[in-house]
Amino acid sequence: MSNVVRLVRQQKKEKPLNPNANLTIAVADILTSSADLGRALKEFSTHFDAMDRVVDALGDKETRDTCKQAMELNREALAKAIFELSREIRKLPSLCPAG
């Protein structure tokens, strides 16, 4: 998001040579941010693994089962969101005009 804000600020200062340059730059920034998001999600996954170990150590079976179920739902929601984001990002290059 900060890349997009910087892009908007940059647009006010510089007039691009190509009117389609703004769109191309925005798509490139989004793709870069997506790669950054992928790295952050990988790190986040390690935190999920650590939480699994903590939940496994809980003594109360009902609490343990409730936590495991909630974590599984969160993982599924995250996986679905990542999939949808990836699918939408794949559409971006087709928005960029040629030349």
For each residue, the residues with C-beta under 8 A, 3 or more apart:
1: 4 5 33
2: 5 6
3: 6 7 29 30 32 33
4: 1 7 8 26 29 30
5: 1 2 8 9
6: 2 3 9 10
7: 3 4 10 11 22 25 26 29
8: 4 5 11 12
9: 5 6 12 13
10: 6 7 13 14
11: 7 8 14 16 22
12: 8 9
13: 9 10
14: 10 11
15:
16: 11 19 21 22 25
17: 21
18: 21 24
19: 16 22
20: 23 24 96 97 99
21: 16 17 18 24 25
22: 7 11 16 19 25 26
23: 20 26 27 95 96 97
24: 18 20 21 27 28 96
25: 7 16 21 22 28 29
26: 4 7 22 23 29 30
27: 23 24 30 31 92 93 95 96
28: 24 25 31 32
29: 3 4 7 25 26 32 33
30: 3 4 26 27 33 34 89 92
31: 27 28 34 35 89 92
32: 3 28 29 35 36
33: 1 3 29 30 36 37
34: 30 31 37 38 85 86 89
35: 31 32 38 39
36: 32 33 39 40
37: 33 34 40 41 85
38: 34 35 41 42
39: 35 36 42 43
40: 36 37 43 44
41: 37 38 44 45 78 82
42: 38 39 45 46
43: 39 40 46 47
44: 40 41 47 48 78
45: 41 42 48 49
46: 42 43 49 50
47: 43 44 50 51
48: 44 45 51 52 71 75
49: 45 46 52 53
50: 46 47 53 54
51: 47 48 54 55 71
52: 48 49 55 56 71
53: 49 50 56 57
54: 50 51 57 58
55: 51 52 58 64 67 68 71
56: 52 53 64
57: 53 54
58: 54 55 63 64 67
59:
60: 63 64
61: 64 65
62: 65 66
63: 58 60 66 67
64: 55 56 58 60 61 67 68
65: 61 62 68 69
66: 62 63 69 70
67: 55 58 63 64 70 71
68: 55 64 65 71 72
69: 65 66 72 73
70: 66 67 73 74
71: 48 51 52 55 67 68 74 75
72: 68 69 75 76
73: 69 70 76 77
74: 70 71 77 78
75: 48 71 72 78 79
76: 72 73 79 80
77: 73 74 80 81
78: 41 44 74 75 81 82
79: 75 76 82 83
80: 76 77 83 84
81: 77 78 84 85
82: 41 78 79 85 86
83: 79 80 86 87
84: 80 81 87 88
85: 34 37 81 82 88 89
86: 34 82 83 89 90
87: 83 84 90 91
88: 84 85 91 92
89: 30 31 34 85 86 92
90: 86 87 93
91: 87 88 94 95
92: 27 30 31 88 89 95 96
93: 27 90 96
94: 91
95: 23 27 91 92
96: 20 23 24 27 92 93
97: 20 23
98:
99: 20
